[in-house]
Amino acid sequence: MTKRILFTFLVVVASILSAKAQDIPEHAIGLRLSESDGFWAEASYQARLSSDTRIELDLGVQGRNRYNALKLTGMYHWVFNIDGGLNWYVGPGIGGGLVDFDNDLDNRDDLEPFGFVTGDVGIEYHFDFPLQISLDFRPEIYFDDYNDDDIIFNLGLSARYKF
């Protein structure tokens, strides 16, 4: 419950602040590597909506001994400038995917869907050339049996080409 209150507080603070963000690139595409109950590699795309908002879509894969998983995450970000090319951002998101469990007891594969809601808070730097790097934190709340825990804490590092 405390985590939900903290997430709501961050979103409200971000909405109230009137700081003007640095001009967000029209598009950015790259790779996000994250750790949340296993290693994820995600193709990441961002699209500017306004001078201080954007959307982000991440398509990730995870392979483990017992299962393979594929997930799609959609985020909405409010972006705030700290100084020069340094920004911070916050926003809500939603996602879902498929997990393929390898059950050795009956020698069949089981494919199951999963869903989650998430929030995102991060920091990013825009270089003078078309590169953006970022570090973010995403608590993910799952609604299924895919994860042993209902809440997973996802920490990610991204590099994107801006165009």
C-alpha positions in Angstrom: 0.0 0.0 0.0 2.9 2.4 0.8 4.3 1.8 -2.7 1.0 2.8 -4.3 0.8 6.0 -2.2 4.4 6.9 -3.2 3.6 6.3 -6.9 0.5 8.4 -6.7 2.4 11.2 -4.9 5.1 11.2 -7.7 2.6 11.5 -10.4 0.7 14.3 -8.7 4.0 16.2 -8.0 5.0 15.8 -11.6 1.6 17.1 -12.8 1.8 20.2 -10.6 5.3 21.2 -11.4 5.5 23.9 -14.0 9.1 23.3 -15.1 9.6 23.4 -18.8 11.3 20.4 -20.2 14.1 20.5 -22.8 12.8 19.9 -26.3 12.1 16.1 -26.4 13.3 14.4 -29.6 10.6 13.6 -32.1 11.5 9.9 -32.0 14.1 7.7 -30.2 14.8 4.0 -30.7 17.2 1.7 -28.9 17.7 -0.9 -26.3 16.7 -1.2 -22.7 18.4 -3.7 -20.4 16.7 -4.4 -17.1 16.7 -6.7 -14.1 13.4 -7.7 -12.5 13.2 -11.2 -11.3 15.6 -12.1 -14.2 17.3 -10.3 -17.0 15.2 -8.6 -19.7 16.4 -7.3 -23.1 13.9 -4.8 -24.6 13.6 -3.0 -27.9 12.5 0.5 -26.9 10.8 3.3 -28.9 9.8 6.8 -27.7 7.6 9.3 -29.5 7.1 13.0 -28.5 3.5 14.1 -27.8 4.2 17.7 -26.7 7.2 19.8 -25.5 7.1 18.0 -22.2 5.3 14.6 -22.7 6.0 11.5 -24.7 5.0 7.8 -24.9 7.3 4.9 -24.7 6.8 1.3 -26.0 9.1 -1.5 -25.0 9.1 -5.1 -26.3 11.1 -7.4 -24.2 12.2 -11.0 -24.0 13.4 -13.1 -21.1 14.8 -16.6 -21.3 15.3 -18.8 -18.2 15.8 -22.5 -17.5 12.1 -23.1 -16.7 10.4 -20.7 -19.1 10.7 -18.0 -21.8 8.7 -14.8 -21.7 7.7 -11.9 -24.0 6.2 -8.7 -22.8 5.0 -5.4 -24.2 5.0 -2.3 -22.0 3.4 1.1 -22.8 4.4 4.2 -20.7 3.3 7.8 -20.6 6.0 10.3 -19.5 6.1 13.8 -18.2 9.6 15.1 -18.8 11.3 17.8 -16.7 14.6 19.6 -17.4 17.2 19.6 -14.7 20.0 21.3 -16.6 21.1 21.4 -20.2 20.7 17.9 -21.6 19.9 16.3 -18.2 16.2 15.5 -17.6 14.1 13.5 -15.2 10.8 11.9 -16.0 7.8 10.1 -14.4 4.7 8.5 -15.6 2.2 5.6 -15.5 2.1 2.5 -17.7 0.5 -0.8 -18.5 1.7 -4.0 -20.1 1.2 -7.6 -20.8 2.7 -10.6 -22.4 3.1 -14.4 -22.8 5.1 -16.9 -20.8 5.9 -20.4 -22.1 6.5 -22.8 -19.2 8.4 -25.9 -19.9 6.7 -28.6 -17.7 8.9 -31.7 -17.7 6.4 -33.7 -15.6 3.9 -34.2 -18.5 6.3 -33.3 -21.4 4.1 -30.5 -22.7 4.6 -26.7 -23.0 2.1 -24.4 -21.4 1.6 -20.9 -22.8 -0.1 -18.4 -20.5 -0.8 -14.7 -20.7 0.0 -12.1 -18.0 -0.8 -8.5 -17.3 0.6 -5.7 -15.1 0.4 -2.0 -14.3 3.5 0.0 -13.7 4.9 3.4 -13.0 8.2 4.8 -14.1 10.7 7.4 -12.7 14.0 8.0 -14.3 16.8 10.3 -15.3 18.2 10.8 -18.8 21.0 12.6 -20.6 20.9 13.9 -24.2 24.2 14.2 -25.9 24.9 16.9 -28.6 25.0 14.0 -31.1 21.9 11.8 -31.5 22.3 9.6 -28.4 20.2 9.5 -25.3 21.0 7.4 -22.2 18.7 6.8 -19.3 18.4 5.0 -16.0 14.9 4.2 -14.6 13.0 2.4 -11.9 9.6 0.7 -12.6 7.7 -1.1 -9.9 5.4 -3.6 -11.7 2.2 -5.0 -10.2 1.2 -8.3 -11.8 -2.3 -9.8 -12.0 -1.5 -13.5 -12.6 0.6 -16.5 -11.6 3.6 -15.6 -13.8 5.6 -14.1 -10.9 6.0 -15.6 -7.5 5.5 -12.0 -6.1 2.7 -9.6 -7.1 5.1 -6.7 -7.2 8.4 -6.7 -9.1 11.0 -3.9 -8.9 12.4 -3.3 -12.4 15.7 -1.3 -12.8 16.7 -0.5 -16.4 19.5 1.1 -18.3 18.7 2.4 -21.9 20.6 3.8 -24.9 18.6 5.2 -27.7 19.3 6.8 -31.1 17.4 10.2 -31.4 15.9 11.3 -34.7 
